[in-house]
């Protein structure tokens, strides 16, 4: 486990990495959809690899900022969670 970080530059870096990985996953999924099922096995492995990396970065982000404040709202049986 990495020690806790409170450095804002590191938090910004982790946020940027996670956003970039999400974009890459979306792009890869769209490409897979367009190409069809021909290369689905290879593309799925790449997507899973990106998802695993995203999970690791998000875990580091949570560990780096343990005092995140969240606001939970409920409206018509729908729960919304916002990062404040």
One Martini backbone bead per residue (centre of mass of N, CA, C, O) as a GRO file, in nm:
protein
   84
    1UNK     BB    1   0.098   0.035   0.020
    2UNK     BB    2   0.040   0.355  -0.002
    3UNK     BB    3   0.083   0.642   0.119
    4UNK     BB    4  -0.047   0.915   0.218
    5UNK     BB    5  -0.176   1.193   0.030
    6UNK     BB    6  -0.181   1.574   0.018
    7UNK     BB    7  -0.097   1.642  -0.262
    8UNK     BB    8  -0.241   1.826  -0.508
    9UNK     BB    9  -0.075   1.730  -0.753
   10UNK     BB   10  -0.139   1.428  -0.718
   11UNK     BB   11  -0.445   1.449  -0.737
   12UNK     BB   12  -0.450   1.569  -1.021
   13UNK     BB   13  -0.303   1.338  -1.158
   14UNK     BB   14  -0.508   1.115  -1.086
   15UNK     BB   15  -0.752   1.247  -1.223
   16UNK     BB   16  -0.630   1.257  -1.506
   17UNK     BB   17  -0.579   0.956  -1.539
   18UNK     BB   18  -0.875   0.862  -1.504
   19UNK     BB   19  -0.993   1.024  -1.740
   20UNK     BB   20  -0.815   0.899  -1.959
   21UNK     BB   21  -0.902   0.603  -1.916
   22UNK     BB   22  -1.201   0.643  -1.974
   23UNK     BB   23  -1.161   0.740  -2.265
   24UNK     BB   24  -1.016   0.485  -2.367
   25UNK     BB   25  -1.247   0.290  -2.310
   26UNK     BB   26  -1.460   0.422  -2.488
   27UNK     BB   27  -1.301   0.403  -2.752
   28UNK     BB   28  -1.263   0.094  -2.752
   29UNK     BB   29  -1.566   0.024  -2.750
   30UNK     BB   30  -1.638   0.167  -3.015
   31UNK     BB   31  -1.441   0.012  -3.195
   32UNK     BB   32  -1.558  -0.267  -3.137
   33UNK     BB   33  -1.839  -0.204  -3.244
   34UNK     BB   34  -1.750  -0.129  -3.539
   35UNK     BB   35  -1.580  -0.401  -3.604
   36UNK     BB   36  -1.696  -0.609  -3.426
   37UNK     BB   37  -1.628  -0.964  -3.362
   38UNK     BB   38  -1.346  -1.035  -3.474
   39UNK     BB   39  -1.160  -0.870  -3.231
   40UNK     BB   40  -1.284  -0.915  -2.942
   41UNK     BB   41  -1.068  -1.057  -2.769
   42UNK     BB   42  -0.845  -0.843  -2.790
   43UNK     BB   43  -1.013  -0.595  -2.704
   44UNK     BB   44  -1.111  -0.702  -2.428
   45UNK     BB   45  -0.832  -0.720  -2.301
   46UNK     BB   46  -0.768  -0.420  -2.323
   47UNK     BB   47  -1.008  -0.321  -2.157
   48UNK     BB   48  -0.942  -0.477  -1.897
   49UNK     BB   49  -0.670  -0.342  -1.854
   50UNK     BB   50  -0.784  -0.055  -1.825
   51UNK     BB   51  -0.975  -0.116  -1.586
   52UNK     BB   52  -0.756  -0.202  -1.389
   53UNK     BB   53  -0.599   0.064  -1.395
   54UNK     BB   54  -0.836   0.239  -1.300
   55UNK     BB   55  -0.875   0.103  -1.025
   56UNK     BB   56  -0.594   0.175  -0.917
   57UNK     BB   57  -0.617   0.484  -0.943
   58UNK     BB   58  -0.874   0.515  -0.768
   59UNK     BB   59  -0.748   0.394  -0.513
   60UNK     BB   60  -0.529   0.608  -0.486
   61UNK     BB   61  -0.724   0.847  -0.464
   62UNK     BB   62  -0.865   0.756  -0.204
   63UNK     BB   63  -0.604   0.736  -0.031
   64UNK     BB   64  -0.513   1.041  -0.085
   65UNK     BB   65  -0.839   1.122  -0.008
   66UNK     BB   66  -1.006   1.052   0.284
   67UNK     BB   67  -1.172   1.353   0.300
   68UNK     BB   68  -1.412   1.314   0.133
   69UNK     BB   69  -1.699   1.486   0.022
   70UNK     BB   70  -2.040   1.385   0.030
   71UNK     BB   71  -2.349   1.407  -0.150
   72UNK     BB   72  -2.679   1.294  -0.070
   73UNK     BB   73  -2.951   1.229  -0.291
   74UNK     BB   74  -3.318   1.209  -0.303
   75UNK     BB   75  -3.525   1.133  -0.601
   76UNK     BB   76  -3.750   0.927  -0.681
   77UNK     BB   77  -3.563   0.672  -0.599
   78UNK     BB   78  -3.300   0.847  -0.656
   79UNK     BB   79  -2.950   0.830  -0.619
   80UNK     BB   80  -2.721   1.093  -0.542
   81UNK     BB   81  -2.366   1.143  -0.592
   82UNK     BB   82  -2.151   1.400  -0.468
   83UNK     BB   83  -1.868   1.588  -0.516
   84UNK     BB   84  -1.750   1.865  -0.312
   0.00000   0.00000   0.00000
